[in-house]
Amino acid sequence: MKNNLLSEKLVYTGDSDTPTHFHLCSYGEKEFIEFSGNNFKEVSSKIIPGCINWIQVHGLRNTETIREVCAYFQINFLTIQDILNVNHPSKIEERETYNVLISKISEISCESDTPNDEEIHQSHVCIMQGNNYVLTFMEEDCPFFDEAVSAIRNNILRIRERDSDFLFSVLFNSLVMNYISVVSHIDDALEDLESALFENKNDRDIGVQIQMLRKQYLQMKQTVFPLKEQYSRILRSESTLFHSGNRAFFSDVNDHLLYAVQTIENCRETLSSLMELYISNNDLRMNDIMTRLTIVSTIFIPLTFLVGVWGMNFKWMPELDWRYGYLFAWSIMIITGLCAYIYLKKKKWQK
């Protein structure tokens, strides 16, 4: 990996082939327009001065267009690099003139009807909030924030009369609710596995499912946990970008974020207990198999001894010339086997 501090070149590190395009919502107490386009100059010409301008940027392939957008809003070069780096860990950062949130949009995907094929697909997202603007950068063309667009269009909760920090809290809350949805799915899957293990079902796929859910848990932990520590700075921030009238909304988002973190912690504890229970069930199953093998061996050891005695090539063995010797041998072996079986069953196979 190259040192980004020694390069002036912008590189998109993802593999999405979504072409870069825009959707603008410009609104105020009495004004509202929407505009979509592929050219930023056209989009910027529709921006209404003095209003809140929310620009959604879909697709990060065109790095020069991303540079153009960021230059318009005076966003520094290091932040642009973070926007284009899809492997960047989740973070919330305060700058002098804007705030930055970098995270992932998560979605449970399944290529077939088999639960083992479920995976968490994550796409990079960046939300930036300035004094009178909000920018969202998404590497894929997805309708993730359409609910917020609809709320602005219909002026729900008088959103058009509020400042940009309220929209920032709404978009962040959409991300947190996405985390809760995915983590709750993992938690439910773990509970189903726990029930299957308690029922001691002989399912060879349970171990695979545990590992698959552990991988999903780690993905969500890496996405959510960094935000927990850094979001507390937002709540205590004295930045002029956050207004006292909207503090309650940020506190509500914090409650949802803490719930997501607690659910992830529950998943960790459940995973730990499931692994112990799975190993314990395997040990019990192995002990049961060894018990059965021991029983069979115990019954057949004396029979093997008898066969070995009568198979010795001594010249004088009275039983060999006896008319009923063959029947006598079978009788002795059957009686010996039955006696061993009755004895073991009486002892409940414990000795």
N, C-alpha and C positions, 0 to 999 in steps of 0.2 A: 504494500500500500504506500502510495506516494505521500510526501509531506505537503498538505494542502496550503501551509503557510508560505511555501516557496513557489507557489504557482498562481498565475493570473488567469489561468484557463478554467472555465466553468464546465463541469462534467456531470451529466445525469447518470447516476450509478444504478438505476433500475433497468427493467427490461420491458416495461409497458410500451406498446406501440400506439397509445392514444395520442392523436395530434393535439397540439396546444390550441385551446380555444377558451372563450370567456363568456361569463354571464354577469351582468351588472344589475344591481338593485340600488337605486339612488332615491332616498326618501327623506322627507321632513314632516313636520306636523300637518302640512296641507299639500305636500308634493310627493309624487311617487312615479318613477318610471322603471321599466325593465328593458334591457337590451342585451342581445346575444350576438357574438361575432368572433371572427378569427383574427382580426387585426386590432392590436391594442390602440393604435391611433384613433380608430373609429370609436372604440369603447371609451377612451379618455375624453373624447369630444362630447360624450353624453353625460359626463359627470356634472352634477349640479353643485356649484359652490355654496358653501354654508349648510349643506345637507350631509347626512350620513351616507357614505358610498361603500357598498359591499360588492367586491369583485371576486367572483369565483373563477379560479384558473384551473382548468382541467387539462391534464397532460403536461409533462415536464420535459418532453423530448427537445423542444426548441429552446435551448439555453439562452440564446440571444434575446428572445422575446421575454423570457423570465428576467433577464438583466434589465431590459427596457422597463418592465413594470416596476421593478424594485428601484430603479433610478428615479422614476417619476415620484415615488413616495419616499425617496431619500433613505433607502435601506442599505446598510453597509455590506461590503463584499463577503465577510465571514458568514453573515446570516444567509446570504444567497447560496453559499456553498452548503449550508445546513439544509436549506430547502431542497436542494438537488440530491442530497445524500440520503437515499432511502434506507440505509442501514444505521442512520443516526439514532441513538437511544432517545427515549422520550424525555422531554425537558420543558420547563416553563422558565422563561428568562425575561427580565425587565431591562429595557434599554431606555435611553434618555427620552426618545420621542415615540417609542412603540413598545409593545409587549409581544413576545413570541411563544407560541405553543407548538411543539413538534411531537407527534405521536403516530399511532396506527389506527386505521379502521379495520376491525376484525369481523370475520364472517365464517360461520361453520359451513364447509362445503363437503359434499359427498358425491363421489363419482358413481356409486351404485347404492343398492338398498342395504348393503352390509355395514353395520356400525363400525367395523374395523377400518373402513375406507374413509371415515370422517377425518377431515383436516381443518385447521384454522388458516384461512387465507387472509393475509394482512396486506393492506395497501397504505402507502405513506401519505400523511396529511400534515399540513402546516397551517396554523391560524395566526394571523398578525392583526394587532389592534393599535390604531393610532388615534389621534384626537377626533378626527371626523371620518375615519375610514376603517374598514375591516377587510383583510385579504385572506382568502383560503386557497391554498395550493394543494391539489390532489393529483396523484400520478395516474389515476384512472378516471374514466368518465362514468361516475356513479351518482345516483340521485340521493345521496346520503343527507344532504342539507335541504332537501325540498320542503320539508315540514316548516323550516324557518322561513323559507321564501314565501310559502303560503301564509304564514303568520304575518309577515310584513304586508303582503298583498291585501289581507283582510283586516289589518291593523288590530290584531289580537293583543290584549293587555296594553293597548295604546303604545305599541312598540315603536311606532313612527315618532312619538313624542319623546322617546328616551335617547340617551347618549350611546356612543359606540360600545362602551363597556358592558351595557346590558346585552347587546347582540353577541359580544364576546362570551359572556356567561351562558347564553342560550346555546351557542355552538359547542362550547366546551361541555355543557350538560348533555348534549346529544352524543358526544363521544363517550362520556361516562356511562350513560344508559346503554350504549352499545357494549361496553365492557361488562356491565351487570348482566346483560342478556346472554353473552357468550359464557361468562363464568358460571352463571346459574345452570346453563346447559351442561357444563362439565360436572358441576356439583350433582345434578340429577343423575347423570350417567354413572357417577361414582356410587351413588346410593343404590342404583339398580345392580351394580356389580357386587356391592356389599351384601345385598339380599341373596344374590346367586351363590355367593361364597358361604353364607350362613346356612343355606339349604344344601350345601356340600354337593353342588352339581358338578358332575365330571365333564366340565367343558374345557377342552384344550385351548380355546381361544381366550379364556379369561386373562391369562398372563400377557397375551398380545394386547388386549384391550387396556390393561393396567398401564403398560408402557406407552400406548398411544395417548391415553389421558394424561399421563405424567408429562409427555411432550407438550400437550396443549396447555397444561397448567404452567409450565415453565415459560411458554410464549406469553401468556397473559401476565405472569408475574413480572417479566422483563418490561412489559408495556406499561403496566399500571403503577408498580411500586415507586419508580423514580418520581412520578407526579405527586405522590403522597407527601414526600418531603418538601418538594419545591412549591407546592400550592399554598403551603402555610405562609410563604413570603407574600403571596398575593393578598391574603387576608389581612396581613399586617402592614401592607404597603401604604406609603404616604404619597404615592405618585398622583399627579394631577389628572392622570388618565382614568383613575377610578373615583367615582363620585359616591358620596355618602348615601345618597338615595337608593343606590343599587347594591349596597353591601349585603343586604338580606338575601339577594339572589345568589351572590357568591358563597354565602354560608350554606345555602341549600345545596349548591353544587358540591360543596365540601362534604356534606352529609352523605350524598350519593357516592362520592369517591371513597369515603371511609367504609361504606357498606360493601363496595366492590372489593376493597382491600381485605375486609373481614371474611368475605366469601372465599377469596383466594386462600386466606389462612386456613379456613375450614377444609378446603380442598387438600391443602398440604397435610393436615392431620389425618384426613380420611385416607389419602394415598398411603401414608405411613402405616396406618392400621390395616389397610387392605393388603399391603405387601406382607406384613407379618401373618395375617390370616391366610393368605395364599400359600405362603411357605409352610405354615402349620398344617393346612389341609393336605398339602403334598406329602408332608412327613407322616401324617395319619394314614394317607392312602398307601404310602410305601410300607408302613408298619403292618397294615392289613394284608398287603401282598406277601410280606415276609412271614406273617403268621400262617397264611394258607400254605405257603411253600414248606414251612416247618412241620405243619400237620401231615402233609403228604409224605415228607421225608421220614417223620417219626413212624408212620404206619408201614412204610416200605423197607425200613432198615432191618427189622427182624426177618422179614420175608427174604430179603437179599442174603441175609446170613444163612437161612435154611437152604436156599438154592445153592449157595456157595458150598455148604457142607456136603450136600448130595451130589454136587458136581465134581467132587474130588475123585481122582482116579486110583482109589485103593482097591485092591483085589478082593478083600473080604469086607463087604458091606451087606449085612443080612437083608436090608430093605430092598436091595436091587433085585434079589431073586424071589422076593415075596410076591405072591399073586396079587395082593391088594396094596402093594407098596405105592403105586402111583396115586390111587384113591386116598391112601393114608396121608401122602405128602400134601395133596391139595386140601384135605380136611384140616391138617395142622396149620397150613398157611392162611386159610380162610378164618379159622378160629383165632389165630394170632392177630390178624388184621382187625377183626371185629373187636377183640379185647382192647387193642390199642385205641380204636375209634371210640369205644364206650368210655374208656378211662379218660381220654382227652375231653370228651363232651361233658362228662361229669365234673371235671375240673374247670369247665367253661373256657377251655383252650388257653388257660393262663399258665399252665406248667407243661 
